[in-house]
Amino acid sequence: MFENLTDRLERSFKILKGEGRITEINVAETLKEIRRALIDADVNYKVAKTFTDEVKQKALGANVLTAVKPGQMMTKIVRDELALLMGGTASDINLDGRPAVILIAGLQGSGKTTFSGKLANLLKSKRSRSVLLVAGDVYRPAAIEQLKILGQQVGVEVYTEEGNKNPVEIAENAIKYARGKNINTVIVDTAGRLAVDEAMMEEIAAVKRAVKPSETLFVVDAMTGQDAVNTAREFNERLDYDGVVLTKLDGDTRGGAAISIRSVVNKPLKFISSGEKMDALQVFHPERMADRILGMGDIVSFVERAQEQYDEEDARRLKKKIVKNQFDFNDFLDQIAQIKKMGNMKDLMGMIPGVGKAIRDIEISDDMFKQTEAIIHSMTPAERSNPEIINPSRKERIAKGSGTTLAEVNKLLKQFDQTRKVMKSVATMKPGMAKGRRK
């Protein structure tokens, strides 16, 4: 995501490398490159022009401190302006109402139905909401079946009315049903079309008038670039929606829609979605996205994802085992499972400052732990609990059982031993010791 834009911006900042200060001349060349990079990334031309004008004004008015180089100052200014351009701060979803009704709109193929399932999962798991999914796409039978499958995956009931072709009636009846069942959140998936047309617009507007949703979200495919922004504008003129959802950000997208959309429609980008997994949905944080665009990583999101997977009681139990040097292969397997739940591995590593650039051209498979898991699963329960008993004959049996070589088994055992030593030294470190060692 945004790799090409990140590279181009980094190159533009290098123009200021070696300069003693920011001047009208050197900043003009840098900004020209930034503007080109944004336009090539499919950012709206007017948005790119206004953005670079703002950056120029801030840069020429900035007092560059002795300790800060002009290139670093320009990076900071561009980062702050990018965050502002994309909305400044995260915008929360409105869940007022009994029940809260969330209306989902967008073109066919934009990912509305998948997003509805992901949103249901997020609200249920992270907000402790009871959710009812409503199959309001009466024209595409596959959409109803897809929503049923997604509902089963996330453990949420799906409301359907076989044979009823009136989406307004279906939505109204679903809300009555939710009230009767004390369900506090209703997500209405609606029909899409291959292009914006009057009939579709009137139908979705009629549903909105009837159900008076707490929140109306417009879902758009990020891979359509400027078309996404233009479609967002047309929908907003008719629906006056509350926020935008960008899907398919893991595809071959240049990122321009994420940067332009706020400025063009003056509505916040609320969620970004990538991948087919039901947990692959994130609240959109403009400042974090600005960091990622500039290759600075996103350590806050990384930590948040980790915290979602780790239980405090489990963490305390694990620390005790580490201190006593009892961390074993069962614990190691548990840690691998927790990491895998956090999401796509390359995406996760890209959140760590400095790592994203280093792994940009490296293919990192989500199966990277497959061999390690195979070796551990080929161990007996006693071997997993007591790695010290794994002698040469046991190693040979483990290698055969896992379809690996003796060298690969030895390598894992060595890495495990080193990891265990490092974990113990960190876990037993007294407060202040780390600080003292740096002196």
C-alpha positions in Angstrom: 0.0 0.0 0.0 1.4 3.4 -1.1 4.9 2.0 -1.9 5.3 4.0 -5.1 4.1 7.2 -3.5 6.4 6.6 -0.5 9.4 6.2 -2.8 8.6 9.3 -4.8 8.2 11.5 -1.7 11.4 10.2 -0.2 13.3 11.2 -3.4 11.7 14.6 -3.4 13.0 15.3 0.2 16.5 14.4 -0.9 16.6 17.5 -3.1 17.0 19.5 0.2 19.8 17.2 1.4 22.9 19.2 2.1 21.1 22.5 2.0 21.7 24.8 4.9 18.2 26.3 4.9 14.9 26.2 3.0 14.7 28.9 0.3 12.2 29.9 -2.3 14.4 28.2 -5.0 15.1 24.8 -3.4 11.6 24.4 -1.9 10.0 25.1 -5.3 11.9 22.1 -6.9 11.0 19.8 -3.9 7.3 20.8 -4.1 7.2 20.2 -7.8 8.3 16.7 -7.3 5.8 16.2 -4.4 3.0 17.5 -6.6 4.0 15.1 -9.4 4.2 12.2 -7.0 0.7 12.9 -5.6 -0.9 13.3 -9.1 0.8 10.0 -10.3 -0.7 8.4 -7.2 -4.1 9.4 -8.5 -4.6 12.3 -6.1 -7.0 14.9 -7.5 -5.0 17.7 -9.3 -6.7 20.6 -7.4 -6.2 18.8 -4.1 -2.5 18.2 -4.9 -2.0 21.9 -6.0 -3.7 23.3 -2.9 -1.7 20.9 -0.7 1.7 21.9 -2.1 0.7 25.6 -1.8 0.0 25.0 1.9 3.2 23.2 2.4 5.2 25.9 0.7 3.6 28.6 2.9 4.5 26.6 6.1 8.0 25.7 4.9 9.0 29.3 4.0 7.6 30.5 7.3 9.3 27.9 9.4 12.3 28.7 11.5 14.7 25.7 11.0 16.4 24.9 14.2 20.2 24.2 14.2 19.6 20.6 15.1 17.0 20.1 12.4 18.0 19.8 8.8 15.8 21.3 6.0 14.9 17.9 4.6 13.7 16.8 8.1 11.7 19.9 8.6 10.1 19.5 5.2 9.2 15.9 6.0 7.6 17.0 9.2 5.6 19.7 7.5 4.4 17.4 4.7 3.4 14.7 7.3 1.3 17.2 9.3 -0.3 18.6 6.2 -1.1 15.1 4.9 -2.8 14.2 8.2 -4.9 17.4 8.0 -5.8 16.8 4.4 -7.1 13.3 5.3 -9.2 14.7 8.2 -6.7 15.4 11.1 -8.2 12.9 13.6 -10.2 9.7 13.5 -13.9 10.0 13.1 -16.1 7.6 15.2 -19.2 5.9 14.0 -22.5 7.1 15.4 -24.3 4.4 17.4 -27.2 6.5 18.8 -30.7 5.1 18.5 -32.6 2.0 19.8 -31.6 0.3 17.7 -28.8 2.1 16.0 -29.3 1.7 12.3 -26.3 1.8 9.9 -27.1 2.0 6.2 -24.5 0.8 3.7 -24.4 2.2 0.2 -22.2 1.9 -2.8 -21.7 0.6 -6.3 -21.9 -3.1 -7.2 -18.5 -4.8 -6.7 -17.3 -2.1 -4.2 -17.3 -4.7 -1.3 -20.4 -3.5 0.5 -21.6 -7.0 1.6 -18.1 -8.1 2.8 -17.8 -4.8 4.6 -21.2 -5.2 6.3 -19.9 -8.6 7.7 -16.6 -7.0 8.8 -18.4 -4.1 10.5 -20.8 -6.5 12.3 -17.7 -8.5 13.5 -15.9 -5.3 14.7 -19.0 -3.9 16.6 -19.7 -7.3 18.2 -16.1 -8.1 19.2 -14.7 -4.7 20.1 -17.8 -2.7 21.1 -19.8 -5.6 22.7 -22.8 -4.7 20.5 -25.6 -7.1 19.5 -25.9 -6.9 15.7 -28.5 -7.8 13.1 -27.4 -7.9 9.5 -30.2 -7.1 6.9 -30.1 -8.5 3.4 -31.5 -5.5 1.5 -30.1 -6.3 -1.9 -33.2 -7.8 -3.5 -31.8 -8.0 -7.0 -28.8 -10.2 -6.5 -29.6 -13.6 -4.8 -25.9 -14.3 -4.4 -25.6 -11.2 -2.1 -28.2 -12.7 0.3 -26.4 -16.0 0.4 -23.1 -14.2 0.8 -24.5 -12.2 3.8 -25.8 -15.4 5.4 -22.4 -17.1 5.1 -20.7 -14.0 6.6 -23.2 -13.9 9.4 -22.4 -17.5 10.3 -18.7 -16.7 10.2 -19.0 -13.8 12.7 -21.8 -15.3 14.8 -24.4 -12.7 13.8 -28.1 -13.2 12.8 -29.1 -12.3 9.2 -32.6 -11.0 8.5 -34.0 -11.9 5.1 -37.5 -11.9 3.5 -37.7 -14.4 0.7 -39.8 -13.2 -2.2 -40.1 -9.6 -1.0 -38.6 -7.2 -3.6 -39.3 -4.0 -1.6 -36.0 -3.0 0.2 -37.9 -0.3 2.2 -40.3 -2.8 3.7 -37.5 -5.3 4.4 -35.5 -2.6 6.3 -38.5 -1.4 8.3 -39.5 -4.9 9.2 -35.9 -5.8 10.2 -35.8 -2.8 12.6 -39.1 -3.9 14.2 -37.6 -7.5 14.5 -34.5 -6.1 16.2 -36.5 -4.1 18.7 -38.5 -7.3 19.6 -35.2 -9.2 20.1 -33.5 -6.3 22.0 -30.8 -6.1 19.3 -29.1 -2.7 19.6 -27.5 -2.5 16.2 -28.9 -3.0 12.7 -26.7 -3.0 9.6 -28.6 -2.7 6.3 -26.8 -3.9 3.2 -28.3 -2.4 0.1 -28.3 -3.1 -3.6 -25.5 -1.7 -5.9 -25.4 -1.1 -9.6 -22.6 -1.2 -12.1 -22.9 2.6 -12.5 -24.6 5.5 -10.8 -28.2 5.7 -12.1 -31.3 7.5 -11.1 -33.3 4.4 -10.1 -30.6 3.2 -7.8 -30.2 6.6 -6.2 -34.0 7.0 -5.6 -34.2 3.5 -4.1 -31.4 4.0 -1.6 -32.7 7.5 -0.8 -36.2 6.0 -0.1 -34.6 3.5 2.3 -32.8 6.3 4.1 -35.9 8.4 4.5 -37.9 5.4 5.8 -35.4 4.1 8.4 -33.7 7.4 9.4 -30.3 5.7 10.0 -27.9 6.8 12.8 -25.1 6.4 10.3 -25.0 6.2 6.5 -21.7 4.8 5.1 -20.6 5.0 1.5 -18.4 2.1 0.5 -16.0 2.6 -2.4 -13.2 0.5 -4.1 -9.8 2.2 -3.6 -8.5 0.5 -6.7 -10.8 2.7 -8.9 -8.7 5.8 -8.0 -10.2 9.1 -9.1 -13.3 7.3 -10.2 -13.8 6.5 -6.5 -13.7 10.2 -5.6 -16.1 11.2 -8.4 -18.6 8.5 -7.4 -18.3 9.5 -3.8 -19.2 13.1 -4.8 -22.3 11.9 -6.8 -23.6 9.7 -4.0 -23.1 12.5 -1.4 -25.1 15.0 -3.5 -28.1 12.6 -3.3 -27.6 10.8 0.0 -25.7 13.3 2.2 -23.9 10.3 3.9 -21.9 10.5 7.1 -18.7 8.8 6.2 -16.7 6.9 3.6 -15.2 3.3 3.7 -12.3 2.5 1.4 -12.1 -1.2 0.5 -9.4 -3.3 -1.3 -6.5 -1.2 0.0 -4.3 -4.3 -0.2 -4.7 -4.4 -4.0 -2.6 -2.6 -6.6 -3.8 0.8 -5.5 -1.9 4.1 -5.8 -3.6 5.5 -2.7 -4.9 8.7 -4.3 -8.5 8.1 -3.2 -7.5 7.9 0.5 -5.8 11.3 0.2 -8.3 13.1 -2.0 -11.7 12.0 -0.8 -12.0 14.1 2.4 -11.2 17.3 0.5 -13.6 16.6 -2.4 -16.7 15.5 -0.5 -16.0 17.1 2.9 -16.9 13.8 4.6 -14.6 11.8 6.9 -13.0 8.6 5.8 -14.1 6.3 8.7 -12.8 2.8 7.8 -10.3 1.1 5.6 -10.6 -2.5 4.6 -8.1 -4.9 3.1 -8.3 -8.7 2.5 -11.2 -11.1 2.8 -10.8 -12.0 6.5 -13.5 -10.7 8.8 -11.0 -9.0 11.1 -9.3 -7.1 8.2 -11.1 -3.8 9.0 -9.5 -0.8 10.6 -10.7 2.5 11.9 -9.1 5.2 9.7 -6.5 7.3 11.6 -5.3 10.2 9.3 -2.1 10.9 11.3 -1.1 7.2 11.3 -1.8 6.9 7.6 0.4 10.0 7.0 3.2 8.3 8.8 2.8 5.2 6.7 2.8 7.1 3.5 6.1 8.8 4.5 7.6 5.4 5.4 7.6 6.1 9.1 5.6 2.9 10.0 2.6 2.8 12.3 3.8 1.5 15.7 0.6 2.6 17.5 -1.6 0.4 15.3 0.9 -2.4 15.7 0.7 -2.2 19.5 -3.1 -2.0 19.4 -3.4 -5.1 17.3 -1.0 -7.0 19.7 -3.0 -5.8 22.7 -6.3 -7.2 21.2 -4.7 -10.7 21.1 -3.0 -10.7 24.5 -4.8 -11.3 27.8 -3.3 -9.8 30.9 -3.6 -13.0 32.9 -1.9 -15.0 30.1 0.9 -12.4 30.0 1.5 -12.7 33.7 1.5 -16.5 33.5 3.9 -16.4 30.6 6.3 -14.0 32.4 6.5 -16.4 35.4 7.4 -19.3 33.0 10.1 -17.1 31.3 11.7 -16.0 34.6 11.8 -19.6 35.7 13.3 -20.7 32.3 10.2 -22.8 31.7 9.2 -21.3 28.4 8.6 -24.3 26.2 7.5 -25.2 22.6 3.8 -25.2 23.7 4.2 -21.5 24.7 6.1 -20.9 21.4 3.2 -22.3 19.4 0.7 -20.2 21.4 2.8 -17.1 20.5 2.8 -18.0 16.8 -1.0 -18.4 16.9 -1.4 -14.9 18.5 0.9 -13.3 15.9 -1.0 -14.9 13.0 -4.3 -13.5 14.4 -2.9 -10.0 14.1 -3.2 -10.0 10.3 -1.2 -10.1 7.1 2.5 -10.5 8.0 4.0 -8.0 5.5 1.4 -5.4 6.5 2.2 -6.0 10.2 6.0 -5.7 9.6 5.4 -2.6 7.5 4.0 -0.9 10.7 7.3 -1.1 12.4 9.4 2.1 11.7 12.3 1.4 9.3 11.2 -2.1 8.5 8.6 -1.3 5.8 11.2 0.1 3.4 13.6 -2.8 4.0 11.0 -5.5 3.2 9.3 -3.6 0.3 10.6 -5.9 -2.4 10.6 -9.0 -0.3 7.7 -11.5 -0.6 6.6 -12.4 2.8 4.1 -15.3 2.9 1.4 -15.7 5.6 2.7 -19.3 5.7 6.1 -18.2 7.0 5.6 -20.2 10.2 4.4 -23.3 8.5 7.8 -25.2 8.7 8.3 -24.1 12.3 4.8 -25.4 13.2 5.4 -28.7 11.4 8.6 -29.3 13.3 7.0 -28.5 16.7 3.9 -30.7 15.9 6.3 -33.6 15.1 7.6 -33.5 18.7 6.1 -35.6 21.5 4.2 -33.8 24.3 7.3 -34.5 26.6 9.7 -33.0 24.0 7.6 -29.8 23.7 7.5 -29.4 27.4 11.1 -30.3 27.9 13.2 -29.3 24.9 16.4 -30.3 26.8 15.6 -34.0 26.2 15.7 -33.7 22.4 18.9 -35.8 21.6 20.3 -36.6 18.1 18.0 -39.7 17.6 14.9 -37.6 18.6 16.0 -34.9 16.2 16.2 -37.4 13.3 12.7 -38.6 14.1 11.3 -35.0 14.3 12.9 -34.2 10.9 11.4 -37.2 9.2 8.0 -36.6 10.8 7.9 -32.9 9.7 9.3 -33.4 6.2 12.3 -31.2 7.0 16.1 -31.8 7.4 18.2 -32.4 10.5 19.9 -29.0 9.8 16.5 -27.3 9.9 15.5 -28.9 13.1 18.9 -27.9 14.7 18.4 -24.4 13.4 15.0 -24.1 15.1 16.3 -25.5 18.4 19.2 -23.1 18.4 16.9 -20.1 17.6 14.5 -21.3 20.4 17.3 -21.5 22.9 18.6 -18.0 22.0 15.1 -16.6 22.2 14.5 -18.1 25.6 17.7 -16.6 26.9 16.9 -13.1 25.6 13.3 -13.3 27.0 14.6 -14.3 30.4 17.1 -11.5 30.5 14.4 -8.9 29.6 11.8 -10.4 32.0 14.2 -10.3 34.9 15.6 -6.9 34.2 14.9 -4.5 37.1 13.3 -1.1 36.4 15.9 1.5 35.4 18.5 -1.2 34.4 17.9 -0.7 30.7 18.3 3.0 31.1 21.5 2.6 33.0 23.0 0.3 30.4 22.7 2.9 27.8 25.0 5.3 29.6 
